[in-house]
Amino acid sequence: MEKQFNQENALSHENKEMQMKETDLQKSEQKYRRIFEDSIDGLILWDNQHRITDINYAGEKMIGISKEKLAGHRIYNLDIFQDVKKQEIVNHIDQVFNNGKCTSTFIIDYEDGRKKYFEYSSKLNIVEGLNFTVFKDVTEKVAMQEQLRKSDTLTVIGELAAGIAHEIRNPMTALKGFIQLLEDSITKDHSMYYQVITTELQRIDSIINEFLILAKPQAIRFQEKDINQIMKETVDLLTAQAVLYNVQFVTEYDEQLPAIFCEPNQLKKVFINLIKNAIEVMPGGGKITIAVKNAVNKCIIITIEDEGTGIPEEMIKRLGEPFYTTKDRGTGLGLMVSYRIIDEHKGTIKVKSEEGKGTIFQITLPFDGYNSIN
């Protein structure tokens, strides 16, 4: 009797231990499931056939596809990946199986033109038959690094400009003075040479001025101004040049726009740069469409659209960099100055272009940003 009691006691103790282990296991599973689901990084579990078995909420949000649509699909067969991207992911998976782990980066191109940059790391057999990938959206980090790179370039250019502008200006002043003195004595046969020399000296002077804008902090005084009026004055100023190139302006102004706080002369400089560029890319003539409209998010959108040859996509990314230009005789400084001015106004410049069909420059300016500017 006592022996039976001891056996029952031992079984009861064993059952309790098993129940406790099961309870601990359930708690452990719940804890790791909670960590998996609540992680701020994207997490994916995938099997040895490369099929997704699970993804957390953050991963769904980053990719923009629900767990239901992802489950069971091979990672590289998702519609958001182009053929090149698919091959990159296949190479990443091969590295994981060969080395046990791998870290890579990839870019997702969305139909609306957006790009997202991701870093992702994978580990083989995190549990039996399942592999693990953690990924994070580093789009803002990439944009910040690009901005820092441009800022570093801008700083170097500023230092160079400040150092050489004065040295160039001195001989320039002497050359311009002597050329003017010689004007009356130049024969008709040599008048063309005189015009070329004068034009090139003016061009050098213009480049130096753009350097100095980048080199020296400008005293900016923001005022409440009508953006339509600034654009109309710019168009009037460039009408004569447009006629020479057989270019017509088509303008559209929203007369209900509020005034914005800005530095009008600087904005006019941006508009002149962009419209002159548009004129010059249409040597055979054409139409430039200029629109100033109200946007829904307390912003004004200015678009300048030409009918030129367009800009290749890989070149668009580099617009605004110093000395990078699509023109034979350009310096790239005009666009760089324009980007800087719009940035100082808390705005943005976006470029859309299709080769053979033309280019659209879109400027967005806030009209309630006075406090953020000052």
C-alpha positions in Angstrom: 0.0 0.0 0.0 2.8 2.4 1.0 4.7 1.5 -2.2 1.7 2.3 -4.4 1.2 5.5 -2.6 4.9 6.5 -3.2 4.5 5.6 -6.9 1.4 7.7 -7.2 3.2 10.5 -5.4 6.1 10.3 -7.7 3.8 10.3 -10.8 2.0 13.3 -9.4 5.2 15.1 -8.8 6.4 14.2 -12.3 3.1 15.5 -13.8 3.5 18.8 -11.9 7.0 19.2 -13.1 5.9 18.5 -16.7 3.0 21.0 -16.3 5.5 23.6 -14.9 7.8 23.0 -17.8 5.0 23.3 -20.3 3.8 26.5 -18.6 7.4 27.9 -18.6 7.7 26.9 -22.3 4.4 28.6 -23.1 5.6 31.8 -21.2 8.9 31.6 -23.0 7.2 31.3 -26.4 4.8 34.1 -25.6 7.8 36.3 -24.5 9.7 35.6 -27.7 6.6 36.0 -29.8 6.1 39.4 -28.1 9.7 40.4 -28.8 9.3 39.2 -32.5 6.0 41.1 -33.0 7.0 44.3 -31.2 10.5 44.7 -32.6 11.0 48.1 -34.3 13.1 46.3 -37.0 11.6 44.1 -39.6 11.9 40.4 -38.9 11.3 37.5 -41.3 11.4 33.8 -40.8 12.0 31.7 -43.9 12.5 28.0 -44.6 15.2 26.2 -46.6 13.1 26.5 -49.7 13.4 30.3 -49.3 9.6 30.6 -48.5 8.5 33.2 -46.0 6.8 31.5 -43.0 6.4 34.6 -40.7 7.0 38.4 -40.7 6.4 40.8 -37.9 4.3 44.0 -37.9 7.2 46.3 -38.5 8.3 44.3 -41.5 4.8 44.4 -43.0 4.8 48.2 -42.6 8.3 48.7 -44.1 7.7 46.5 -47.2 4.1 47.6 -47.6 2.6 44.1 -48.0 0.5 42.2 -45.5 1.6 39.0 -43.8 -1.2 37.1 -45.5 0.1 38.0 -48.9 3.7 37.3 -48.0 3.3 33.9 -46.3 4.4 31.0 -48.5 6.1 33.2 -51.2 9.8 32.9 -51.9 11.5 36.1 -50.7 12.9 37.1 -54.1 9.6 36.5 -56.0 7.8 39.5 -54.5 6.4 41.9 -57.1 8.2 44.9 -55.5 11.5 43.5 -56.6 12.8 44.0 -60.2 14.9 41.3 -61.8 18.2 42.9 -60.7 17.0 43.1 -57.1 15.8 39.5 -57.2 19.3 38.4 -58.3 20.8 40.4 -55.4 18.6 38.6 -52.9 19.4 35.2 -54.4 23.1 36.0 -54.0 22.5 37.0 -50.4 20.7 33.7 -49.7 23.5 31.8 -51.3 26.0 33.5 -49.0 23.8 32.6 -46.0 23.8 28.9 -46.9 27.6 29.0 -47.6 28.7 31.0 -44.6 25.9 30.7 -42.1 25.2 34.5 -42.2 25.3 37.5 -44.5 24.7 41.3 -44.4 23.5 43.2 -47.5 21.6 46.3 -48.7 18.9 46.7 -51.3 16.7 49.4 -52.7 12.9 49.1 -53.4 11.6 51.3 -56.3 7.9 52.0 -55.9 5.6 52.9 -58.8 5.0 56.4 -57.5 8.7 57.2 -57.8 9.7 56.7 -54.2 12.8 54.8 -53.2 13.4 53.0 -49.9 16.8 51.8 -48.8 17.2 48.8 -46.5 20.0 47.1 -44.7 19.4 43.4 -43.9 21.2 40.6 -42.1 20.4 36.9 -42.2 21.4 33.9 -40.1 21.0 30.2 -41.0 19.1 27.8 -38.8 18.0 30.1 -36.1 15.8 27.1 -35.2 15.7 23.8 -36.9 14.7 24.3 -40.6 14.1 28.0 -40.2 16.3 30.9 -41.1 16.1 34.5 -39.8 16.4 37.9 -41.4 16.4 41.2 -39.7 16.1 44.4 -41.8 15.7 48.1 -41.2 14.7 51.1 -43.3 17.8 53.3 -43.7 16.3 55.8 -46.2 16.7 58.8 -43.9 20.2 57.7 -43.0 21.2 57.5 -46.7 19.6 60.9 -47.4 21.5 62.4 -44.4 24.8 60.9 -45.6 24.1 62.3 -49.1 23.4 65.7 -47.6 26.5 65.6 -45.5 28.6 64.6 -48.6 27.1 67.6 -50.5 27.7 69.8 -47.5 31.4 68.7 -47.3 31.8 69.5 -51.0 30.1 72.8 -50.5 32.4 73.7 -47.6 35.5 72.8 -49.7 34.2 74.9 -52.6 33.5 77.8 -50.2 37.0 77.7 -48.9 38.4 77.5 -52.5 36.2 80.4 -53.6 37.1 82.6 -50.8 40.8 82.0 -51.5 40.8 82.5 -55.2 38.0 85.0 -56.0 40.0 88.0 -54.9 43.1 86.8 -56.9 41.0 86.4 -60.0 39.1 89.6 -59.6 42.2 91.8 -59.6 43.5 90.7 -63.1 39.9 90.6 -64.3 39.4 94.3 -63.4 42.5 95.2 -65.2 41.6 93.2 -68.3 38.1 94.7 -68.4 39.5 98.2 -68.0 42.0 97.9 -70.8 39.5 96.2 -73.2 37.2 99.1 -72.7 40.0 101.6 -73.5 40.8 99.7 -76.7 37.1 99.6 -77.8 37.4 102.8 -79.9 40.6 101.7 -81.7 39.3 98.3 -82.7 38.8 97.9 -86.5 35.6 96.5 -88.0 37.5 93.3 -88.9 38.4 92.7 -85.3 35.1 93.7 -83.7 34.0 90.0 -83.5 37.1 89.2 -81.4 36.3 92.1 -79.1 32.8 90.8 -78.6 34.0 87.3 -77.8 36.5 88.6 -75.3 33.9 90.8 -73.6 31.4 88.0 -73.4 33.9 85.5 -72.0 35.0 88.1 -69.3 31.4 88.5 -68.3 31.0 84.8 -68.1 34.1 84.5 -65.8 32.7 87.3 -63.7 29.3 85.5 -63.4 31.0 82.3 -62.3 33.0 84.2 -59.7 29.8 85.7 -58.4 28.2 82.2 -58.0 31.3 81.0 -56.2 31.0 84.0 -53.8 27.4 83.2 -53.0 28.5 79.7 -52.0 31.5 81.0 -50.1 30.0 83.8 -48.1 27.0 83.7 -45.8 24.4 86.0 -47.2 22.5 88.5 -45.2 18.9 87.3 -45.8 15.9 89.4 -44.9 12.6 87.6 -45.3 9.6 89.6 -46.3 5.9 88.8 -46.9 5.6 88.7 -50.7 3.3 87.6 -53.5 4.9 84.6 -55.2 2.8 85.2 -58.3 4.3 88.7 -58.6 7.9 87.4 -58.2 7.3 84.9 -61.0 5.6 87.4 -63.3 8.6 89.8 -62.9 10.9 86.9 -63.7 9.0 85.9 -66.8 8.9 89.5 -68.1 12.7 89.7 -67.5 13.3 86.6 -69.7 10.7 87.2 -72.4 13.3 88.9 -74.7 15.7 85.9 -74.4 12.8 83.5 -75.0 11.9 85.3 -78.2 15.4 84.9 -79.5 15.2 81.1 -79.0 11.7 80.9 -80.5 10.3 79.8 -77.1 6.8 80.6 -75.8 5.8 80.9 -72.2 2.6 79.4 -71.0 1.7 80.6 -67.5 -0.9 79.6 -65.0 -1.2 81.5 -61.7 -3.5 80.7 -58.8 -4.7 84.2 -57.9 -6.0 83.0 -54.5 -2.5 82.2 -53.1 -1.5 83.6 -49.7 1.6 85.7 -49.4 4.8 83.8 -48.3 7.7 84.9 -46.2 10.8 84.8 -48.5 13.8 86.7 -49.8 12.3 87.8 -53.2 15.5 88.5 -55.0 16.9 85.0 -54.1 13.7 83.3 -55.3 13.9 85.3 -58.5 17.5 84.1 -58.9 16.2 80.5 -58.6 13.4 81.1 -61.2 15.8 82.8 -63.6 18.3 79.9 -63.3 15.6 77.2 -64.0 13.8 79.1 -66.8 17.1 80.0 -68.5 18.1 76.4 -68.4 14.8 75.4 -69.9 15.2 77.9 -72.7 18.7 76.7 -73.5 17.8 73.1 -73.7 15.4 74.0 -76.6 17.6 75.6 -79.2 15.0 74.9 -81.9 12.2 76.5 -79.9 9.3 75.2 -78.1 7.0 75.8 -75.1 7.8 76.4 -71.4 4.9 75.9 -69.0 5.1 77.7 -65.7 2.5 77.0 -63.1 2.1 78.5 -59.5 -0.5 76.6 -57.5 -1.7 76.0 -54.0 -1.1 72.6 -52.4 -3.2 70.9 -49.8 -0.5 70.7 -47.1 0.0 74.5 -46.6 2.5 74.7 -49.4 2.9 76.4 -52.8 4.0 74.3 -55.7 5.8 76.0 -58.6 6.4 73.9 -61.8 8.7 74.8 -64.7 8.3 72.3 -67.6 10.2 72.4 -70.9 10.0 70.3 -74.1 13.8 69.7 -74.3 15.6 66.4 -74.8 15.2 65.3 -71.1 17.7 64.1 -68.6 18.7 60.5 -68.0 17.7 59.1 -64.6 21.3 58.5 -63.4 22.1 62.2 -64.2 19.0 63.5 -62.3 20.4 62.1 -59.0 23.5 64.3 -59.4 21.8 67.6 -60.3 22.8 70.3 -57.7 26.3 69.0 -57.3 29.1 71.4 -58.0 30.6 71.2 -61.5 28.0 68.6 -62.5 26.0 69.9 -65.5 24.1 68.6 -68.5 25.3 71.6 -70.6 28.5 71.8 -72.6 29.6 75.1 -71.2 27.9 74.9 -67.8 29.5 74.8 -64.3 26.6 73.3 -62.3 26.9 76.2 -59.8 23.6 77.8 -60.9 21.6 74.7 -59.9 23.7 74.2 -56.7 22.9 77.8 -55.6 19.2 77.3 -56.5 19.1 74.1 -54.3 20.7 76.0 -51.4 18.3 79.0 -51.7 15.2 76.7 -51.7 16.6 74.8 -48.7 17.1 78.1 -46.8 13.4 78.7 -47.5 12.5 75.3 -46.0 11.4 74.1 -49.4 12.4 71.3 -51.8 13.2 70.9 -55.5 12.2 67.7 -57.3 13.1 66.8 -60.9 11.0 64.6 -63.2 12.3 63.9 -66.7 11.8 61.6 -69.6 14.4 61.4 -72.4 13.0 62.9 -75.6 10.0 64.5 -73.9 11.3 67.2 -71.6 11.9 68.0 -67.9 9.8 69.3 -65.0 11.3 71.1 -62.1 8.9 71.2 -59.1 9.6 73.6 -56.3 7.6 73.3 -53.1 7.6 76.3 -50.6 5.7 76.5 -47.3 3.5 79.5 -46.8 3.2 79.2 -43.0 6.9 78.7 -42.3 7.8 82.2 -41.1 8.5 81.1 -37.5 10.6 78.1 -38.7 12.6 80.4 -41.0 13.3 83.1 -38.6 
